[in-house]
């Protein structure tokens, strides 16, 4: 088994109460939850596989598909939506040649939308690996994305 995965398990108590924390650490390390890693979590934490899978598919923070090195999340909450978030998504799709919910062919970027990031005053807002960019308009997108190349 990989060293990184072993290190994740060493950092957590062997109990069902550690499930979400373990899945979060795996997601952060590998950018998604592979079938093999989900099975390993079930075995190591002595949790039924269906329960681990249920948690992994319930929360939007987890992905069963590989994510890019840079996770772009565009807020589509009401404040961001009315201020132009759909145009922001369209511009990112155009610049990166990727559709919402997918990852670029080179595996560098993943584009997702989220319901709200809680930064309504900055709308429209996107985050890239947790770094927020607000007061967006389509003309700012290419410049911001270039900073992540």
Secondary structure, DSSP 8 states (H G I E B T S, - for coil): --HHHHHHHHTS-SSGGGHHHHHHHHHHHHSS--HHHHHHHHHHHT--HHHHHHHHHHSTT--SS---SEEEEEE-SHHHHHTTHHHHHHHHHHHHT--TT-B-TTSSEEEEEES--S-GGG-S-EEETTEEE-S--HHHHHHHHHTT-
